[in-house]
């Protein structure tokens, strides 16, 4: 998603790749978790499967990878679908 936004703003591909390399896994996770927490705080009365679906959808739209999304949902403590 970041790459797409940068491309739309006219940033060259080489610069985009350089920028993406600077994003580490910890920062990506923290960003995803923060966004998910904001969403989760507004859904306290919903069933856990609805909460999971909405948070997963939000994070996917924002461009987060499935492993990051899975970890965020686990860490939020909702749903058992993601626990092995």
Order of alpha helices (4+ residues) and beta strands (2+ residues): alpha-alpha-alpha-alpha-alpha
